[in-house]
C-alpha cells in the first residue's frame, strides 16, 4: 500500500465553469488527479489557472516536507 496525501480542489475560473479535482500525491513522487465531475484522470500538463497554481504549491510543499524529514532522520 502506497502512502499518499489527498487534497480536494474546488474553484470557479469563470462564472459558469466549476472545477472539482482530487489530487493524490504519493511518497514516490507520482501524482493522480481526478476530475470529480467526470471521474476522468487529468494529467498535470492539462491543468491551468488556479488548479495549476494549487498543484505547484502542494508539490513544492510536499518536496520540502520530505527533505526536512530526511534531514532530521539522517542528521
Backbone torsions as a table, in degrees:
resi	resn	phi	psi	omega
1	UNK	NA	128.3	179.2
2	UNK	-87.4	136.7	173.7
3	UNK	-78.2	133.5	178.7
4	UNK	-144.4	162.0	177.5
5	UNK	-109.9	130.1	179.7
6	UNK	-104.4	133.6	173.9
7	UNK	-134.8	140.0	175.1
8	UNK	-111.1	134.7	-177.2
9	UNK	-123.9	121.1	178.8
10	UNK	-128.7	127.6	179.2
11	UNK	-156.2	166.9	175.0
12	UNK	-121.7	109.5	177.0
13	UNK	-76.7	-40.3	173.7
14	UNK	-118.6	173.9	180.0
15	UNK	-67.1	-25.8	-177.9
16	UNK	-108.6	-8.0	-175.8
17	UNK	-107.2	107.9	176.0
18	UNK	-101.3	142.5	174.0
19	UNK	-116.9	129.2	177.4
20	UNK	-130.0	100.8	-174.6
21	UNK	-120.8	145.8	171.2
22	UNK	-113.2	126.9	178.3
23	UNK	-106.5	132.3	173.3
24	UNK	-121.3	109.8	178.5
25	UNK	-99.0	122.4	-179.1
26	UNK	-97.4	154.2	-177.5
27	UNK	-62.3	-25.4	-179.3
28	UNK	-81.2	1.7	177.5
29	UNK	99.2	-8.7	179.1
30	UNK	-80.4	161.6	-179.6
31	UNK	-139.9	144.4	173.7
32	UNK	-125.1	126.6	179.9
33	UNK	-118.4	127.3	-178.4
34	UNK	-121.3	130.8	172.7
35	UNK	-80.4	113.7	-174.3
36	UNK	-69.9	-19.7	178.7
37	UNK	-76.5	-36.7	-175.4
38	UNK	-114.4	-5.5	-174.6
39	UNK	58.1	24.1	178.4
40	UNK	-91.6	147.1	175.5
41	UNK	-80.1	140.1	-179.1
42	UNK	-117.8	134.5	175.8
43	UNK	-87.2	146.5	179.4
44	UNK	-54.1	-30.5	178.9
45	UNK	-66.0	-20.0	-179.3
46	UNK	-85.6	-9.1	-178.6
47	UNK	-77.3	149.9	174.3
48	UNK	-152.5	166.5	176.7
49	UNK	61.7	-136.3	-175.9
50	UNK	-64.5	-33.2	179.4
51	UNK	-66.1	-40.7	177.4
52	UNK	-65.7	-42.4	178.1
53	UNK	-61.0	-44.2	177.9
54	UNK	-59.2	-47.5	-179.4
55	UNK	-59.2	-47.8	-178.0
56	UNK	-64.0	-44.7	-179.2
57	UNK	-64.1	-42.3	178.9
58	UNK	-67.8	-39.3	179.3
59	UNK	-62.1	-46.5	178.5
60	UNK	-62.9	-43.6	179.4
61	UNK	-59.4	-45.1	-178.0
62	UNK	-69.6	-35.0	176.4
63	UNK	-65.2	-45.0	178.3
64	UNK	-62.0	-43.5	179.6
65	UNK	-61.8	-43.9	179.2
66	UNK	-62.8	-42.8	178.5
67	UNK	-64.0	-41.4	179.0
68	UNK	-64.1	-39.8	177.5
69	UNK	-63.1	-40.1	179.5
70	UNK	-69.6	-37.0	177.3
71	UNK	-62.8	-44.3	179.7
72	UNK	-66.6	-39.9	-177.4
73	UNK	-67.3	-41.7	-172.9
74	UNK	-103.2	4.6	-179.4
75	UNK	-79.2	NA	NA
